[in-house]
Amino acid sequence: MEYECKWDVGETSARADPDRFVRNEVFDRHLERISPVKAVSQSTLYVDDDENTLAEAGHSLGCIINHGAISWVSWLRLKQTIQWNGRRDSLEIGERVPPENLGRLINDSDVFPVSYAYRHGLVKGRLAPTGVVNQVRYKRNGYFKGLDRGISYSVDLVEFLSPDGETKVIDRYTCLEMEVNESQGEVLGRLEELARDVDRWLGHGRESRTKSQLAVRAASGADTG
């Protein structure tokens, strides 16, 4: 399971200076043993059925391709939202696949994320591309102070492209994400404490929309703002 809090930070300095943004003192107040900032570049091709059933329900199925030194690593990943209450709790299922086979495998029932989506009624028909995201993540890892439990957080600089293969950027989006992978009450409590501090720092509430929802909206010509 993944437990995530997210904010739209497009109106802040995050896009102009993501490295500095992710090193804000708000994180130092709650965390220790924080790693240096690492920039990771990747692309995600989101797929869905004709009715965008996954995106409408807050789920996503994406083909994730890394860039640079780890470009040989790619994944098909399903994220099933269990609940959203200011924090998104999601079941995440992934399978590593060769990048050159991604297009063929999005409807292959032998691939576990795809078969899971069909078996659990998360999709209603054949899958096809619905949106494309290119992003650079400025990521750090740390541990809650006095608690040997980890957290990851990042500023994501996102560009939306058409799923038709065009390379023109059709919209942009910037978000701050924090996530943990442990369900213990103390861990989730500490995540919420940090999230409330971030709420106060940013001066606004949390993002409820997923990147797949925004990618579909951008591809359809709708405003993602």
C-alpha positions in Angstrom: 0.0 0.0 0.0 1.0 3.6 -0.6 -0.2 6.5 1.6 0.3 9.8 -0.2 -0.4 13.5 0.4 -0.1 15.9 -2.5 -0.4 19.6 -3.2 -0.7 21.6 -6.4 2.3 24.0 -6.1 2.1 25.6 -9.6 1.6 29.1 -8.1 4.7 28.9 -6.0 8.5 29.0 -6.6 8.6 25.2 -7.0 8.9 25.1 -10.8 11.6 27.9 -10.9 13.7 26.4 -8.2 12.5 22.8 -7.2 15.8 22.0 -5.5 15.4 24.8 -3.0 11.7 24.2 -2.6 12.2 20.5 -1.6 14.8 21.6 1.0 12.4 23.9 2.9 12.8 24.0 6.6 9.3 22.5 7.1 10.8 19.1 6.3 13.7 19.6 8.7 11.2 20.2 11.6 9.8 16.7 11.2 12.5 14.6 9.6 16.1 13.4 10.1 18.7 11.6 8.0 17.4 13.4 4.9 19.1 12.4 1.7 20.4 14.9 -0.9 18.1 15.9 -3.6 18.1 13.5 -6.6 16.5 14.4 -9.9 14.9 11.5 -11.8 13.4 11.9 -15.2 10.6 9.5 -16.5 7.7 9.3 -18.8 4.3 7.6 -18.2 1.8 6.5 -20.9 -1.6 6.2 -19.2 -4.1 3.7 -20.7 -7.8 3.3 -20.0 -10.9 2.0 -21.6 -13.2 4.0 -23.9 -15.1 5.5 -20.9 -12.0 6.4 -18.9 -13.3 4.1 -16.2 -10.0 4.0 -14.3 -9.4 7.7 -14.3 -13.0 8.5 -13.3 -12.6 6.3 -10.3 -9.2 7.8 -9.3 -7.3 4.7 -10.4 -4.5 4.6 -13.0 -2.7 2.1 -15.2 0.5 3.4 -16.6 3.5 2.4 -18.6 6.5 4.0 -16.9 9.7 4.5 -18.7 12.8 5.8 -17.0 15.3 8.1 -18.8 19.1 8.3 -18.6 21.2 5.7 -17.0 18.2 3.5 -16.0 16.4 3.7 -19.3 16.4 -0.1 -19.6 14.0 -0.2 -16.6 10.3 0.1 -17.3 7.1 -0.9 -15.5 3.4 -1.5 -16.0 1.9 -0.1 -12.8 -1.7 -0.1 -11.5 -2.7 2.2 -8.7 -6.1 1.5 -7.2 -7.3 4.2 -4.9 -8.9 2.7 -1.8 -9.9 6.0 -0.3 -9.1 9.8 -0.3 -9.6 11.8 2.8 -6.9 14.4 2.3 -4.5 11.4 2.0 -4.7 9.0 -0.9 -4.5 5.4 0.2 -3.7 3.2 -2.9 -2.9 -0.4 -3.7 0.0 -0.4 -6.1 0.7 -3.3 -8.3 3.6 -3.3 -10.8 5.4 -5.6 -13.1 8.7 -5.0 -14.7 8.7 -5.3 -18.5 11.1 -4.6 -21.4 10.5 -1.0 -22.7 10.2 -2.3 -26.3 7.2 -4.5 -25.3 5.1 -2.0 -23.5 2.7 -1.3 -26.4 2.0 -4.9 -26.9 1.5 -5.7 -23.2 -1.1 -3.2 -22.3 -3.9 -5.6 -23.2 -2.0 -8.8 -22.3 -4.0 -10.7 -19.6 -0.8 -12.5 -18.5 0.6 -9.3 -17.2 -0.5 -9.1 -13.6 -1.5 -5.4 -13.3 -3.6 -5.7 -16.5 -5.2 -9.0 -15.4 -6.0 -7.6 -11.9 -7.7 -4.5 -13.5 -10.0 -6.8 -15.5 -10.6 -9.4 -12.8 -11.7 -6.8 -10.3 -13.9 -4.9 -12.7 -11.8 -1.7 -12.8 -12.0 -1.5 -16.6 -14.8 -2.4 -19.0 -13.2 -2.9 -22.3 -10.0 -2.9 -24.4 -7.3 -0.5 -23.2 -5.8 2.3 -25.2 -3.5 5.3 -24.6 -5.3 8.2 -23.0 -2.6 10.6 -21.9 1.2 11.1 -21.6 3.2 12.6 -18.8 6.9 13.6 -18.9 8.2 14.6 -15.5 11.3 15.4 -13.6 11.1 14.5 -9.9 13.3 16.3 -7.4 13.2 13.7 -4.7 14.4 13.2 -1.1 14.1 10.4 1.4 14.2 10.8 5.2 13.0 9.4 8.5 10.6 10.7 11.0 12.4 12.1 14.0 12.6 9.6 16.8 10.9 7.0 14.7 12.9 4.6 12.4 10.3 4.8 9.6 10.9 6.3 6.2 9.2 8.8 4.0 9.8 9.9 0.4 8.9 13.3 -0.9 9.4 15.2 -4.2 8.6 18.2 -6.3 7.4 16.9 -9.7 7.7 19.1 -12.8 5.1 17.6 -15.1 4.5 18.1 -18.8 1.4 16.7 -20.5 1.6 15.5 -24.1 -1.0 14.0 -26.5 -1.3 10.2 -26.5 -1.3 10.4 -30.3 2.4 10.6 -30.5 2.8 14.3 -30.9 5.8 15.8 -29.0 4.2 19.2 -28.4 3.6 20.0 -24.7 -0.1 20.7 -24.2 -0.1 21.7 -20.5 2.1 21.8 -17.4 1.6 21.0 -13.8 3.8 21.1 -10.7 3.1 19.2 -7.5 4.6 18.3 -4.1 4.1 14.7 -3.1 4.9 12.9 0.2 4.4 9.2 0.6 4.9 6.3 3.1 4.4 2.6 2.6 3.6 1.5 6.1 0.2 1.4 7.6 1.1 1.6 11.3 -1.0 4.3 13.1 2.1 6.1 14.4 3.6 6.4 10.9 0.3 7.7 9.4 -0.1 10.0 12.3 3.4 11.5 11.8 2.7 11.8 8.1 -0.5 13.8 8.9 1.4 16.1 11.3 3.9 16.9 8.6 1.1 17.3 6.0 -0.7 19.8 8.2 2.5 21.8 8.6 2.8 21.8 4.8 -0.8 23.0 4.6 0.1 26.0 6.8 3.3 26.7 4.8 1.6 26.7 1.5 -1.6 28.4 2.7 -4.0 26.1 0.8 -5.4 22.6 0.9 -4.3 19.4 -0.7 -4.7 18.1 -4.3 -7.4 15.5 -4.9 -6.8 15.0 -8.6 -4.5 12.3 -9.9 -1.9 12.7 -12.7 -3.9 10.3 -14.9 -7.0 12.4 -14.5 -5.1 15.6 -15.4 -3.4 13.8 -18.3 -6.8 12.8 -19.7 -8.2 16.3 -19.2 -5.2 17.8 -21.0 -5.5 15.4 -23.9 -9.1 16.3 -24.3 -8.4 20.0 -24.4 -9.8 20.7 -20.9 -8.1 23.1 -18.6 -6.2 21.3 -15.9 -6.0 24.3 -13.6 
